[in-house]
Amino acid sequence: MTFEGKTIWITGASSGIGEACAYELAKEKPNLILTGTRESKLREVQAQCRAAGARCEVLPYDLTDVDGIPALVERALACFGRVDIMFNNAGISQRAKAADTAFEVDRKIMEVNFFAPVRIAKLLLPYMLRQGGGMFVTTSSISGRFGFPLRSAYAASKHALYGFFESVRAEYYDCGIRTVMVCPGRVNTNISFYALEKDGTQHGKLDAGQAGGIPPEKAARKIVRAIRHQKPEVLVGGKELLMVYFKRFIPALNRLLARKVKPE
């Protein structure tokens, strides 16, 4: 797959993996639509993408407002007349034990991480089917493959993404719909800074594990290669990705190691 002339919509595009992927994709001169909550930062990313040769529009939006997503999708379609690749990258993490976390926090995490991508996908699917196909790229996590301390709602939302988008792939594969599940481990982004504590306040610090993760630019190169080759799943990170294989082949070891993780 080449990206020149393709319309690619990225949520969570103002920082981290989303921003880095926007720059990596911009090199091939696609039509980019960038969504995030910080308009000023989106404008900076837009300027760099345009300088690289991409056509680029921004649609600032807070995905906690799931009810407003139909209007957002209409605005996205109006930018370039179609969406070929939908990159559901926006997400919010968690740093609190399950019994301590307010239910409202669980709900907010599910709204942003699961229900927002699902609503976007359900609205875009009819357009993609009419145009002969399309792709959903979705950022999950290694926490979407197994439970992890202090991330009960986060892990649940990321597990749910796998269930939904792998089902979409099975149902619409013969209609030209493809899905790519992005499964990051530790990538040096600000996701831990904006993670929610038990009462919904921000965690407010970069965890040591996150700080020691691979650069987002390295992650972006691997993700873009996976999109190009339409890989069903791409693992991104360092040695922590071994936990995914432990879960698959030595599940008892995975459970033991997960229990021994020290809270950051």
Secondary structure in CASP SS format (residue, H / E / C, confidence):
PFRMAT SS
TARGET T0000
AUTHOR 0000-0000-0000
METHOD secondary structure of the structure
MODEL  1
M C 1.00
T C 1.00
F C 1.00
E C 1.00
G C 1.00
K C 1.00
T E 1.00
I E 1.00
W E 1.00
I E 1.00
T E 1.00
G C 1.00
A C 1.00
S C 1.00
S C 1.00
G H 1.00
I H 1.00
G H 1.00
E H 1.00
A H 1.00
C H 1.00
A H 1.00
Y H 1.00
E H 1.00
L H 1.00
A H 1.00
K C 1.00
E C 1.00
K C 1.00
P C 1.00
N E 1.00
L E 1.00
I E 1.00
L E 1.00
T E 1.00
G C 1.00
T C 1.00
R C 1.00
E H 1.00
S H 1.00
K H 1.00
L H 1.00
R H 1.00
E H 1.00
V H 1.00
Q H 1.00
A H 1.00
Q H 1.00
C H 1.00
R H 1.00
A H 1.00
A C 1.00
G C 1.00
A C 1.00
R E 1.00
C E 1.00
E E 1.00
V E 1.00
L C 1.00
P C 1.00
Y C 1.00
D C 1.00
L C 1.00
T C 1.00
D C 1.00
V H 1.00
D H 1.00
G H 1.00
I H 1.00
P H 1.00
A H 1.00
L H 1.00
V H 1.00
E H 1.00
R H 1.00
A H 1.00
L H 1.00
A H 1.00
C H 1.00
F H 1.00
G C 1.00
R C 1.00
V C 1.00
D C 1.00
I E 1.00
M E 1.00
F E 1.00
N E 1.00
N C 1.00
A C 1.00
G C 1.00
I C 1.00
S C 1.00
Q E 1.00
R C 1.00
A E 1.00
K C 1.00
A C 1.00
A C 1.00
D C 1.00
T C 1.00
A C 1.00
F H 1.00
E H 1.00
V H 1.00
D H 1.00
R H 1.00
K H 1.00
I H 1.00
M H 1.00
E H 1.00
V H 1.00
N H 1.00
F H 1.00
F H 1.00
A H 1.00
P H 1.00
V H 1.00
R H 1.00
I H 1.00
A H 1.00
K H 1.00
L H 1.00
L H 1.00
L H 1.00
P H 1.00
Y H 1.00
M H 1.00
L H 1.00
R H 1.00
Q H 1.00
G C 1.00
G C 1.00
G E 1.00
M E 1.00
F E 1.00
V E 1.00
T E 1.00
T E 1.00
S C 1.00
S C 1.00
I H 1.00
S H 1.00
G H 1.00
R C 1.00
F C 1.00
G C 1.00
F C 1.00
P C 1.00
L C 1.00
R E 1.00
S H 1.00
A H 1.00
Y H 1.00
A H 1.00
A H 1.00
S H 1.00
K H 1.00
H H 1.00
A H 1.00
L H 1.00
Y H 1.00
G H 1.00
F H 1.00
F H 1.00
E H 1.00
S H 1.00
V H 1.00
R H 1.00
A H 1.00
E H 1.00
Y H 1.00
Y H 1.00
D H 1.00
C H 1.00
G C 1.00
I E 1.00
R E 1.00
T E 1.00
V E 1.00
M E 1.00
V E 1.00
C E 1.00
P E 1.00
G C 1.00
R C 1.00
V E 1.00
N C 1.00
T C 1.00
N C 1.00
I C 1.00
S C 1.00
F C 1.00
Y C 1.00
A C 1.00
L E 1.00
E C 1.00
K C 1.00
D C 1.00
G C 1.00
T C 1.00
Q E 1.00
H C 1.00
G C 1.00
K C 1.00
L C 1.00
D C 1.00
A H 1.00
G H 1.00
Q H 1.00
A H 1.00
G C 1.00
G C 1.00
I E 1.00
P C 1.00
P H 1.00
E H 1.00
K H 1.00
A H 1.00
A H 1.00
R H 1.00
K H 1.00
I H 1.00
V H 1.00
R H 1.00
A H 1.00
I H 1.00
R H 1.00
H C 1.00
Q C 1.00
K C 1.00
P C 1.00
E E 1.00
V E 1.00
L E 1.00
V E 1.00
G C 1.00
G C 1.00
K H 1.00
E H 1.00
L H 1.00
L H 1.00
M H 1.00
V H 1.00
Y H 1.00
F H 1.00
K H 1.00
R H 1.00
F H 1.00
I C 1.00
P H 1.00
A H 1.00
L H 1.00
N H 1.00
R H 1.00
L H 1.00
L H 1.00
A H 1.00
R H 1.00
K C 1.00
V C 1.00
K C 1.00
P C 1.00
E C 1.00
END
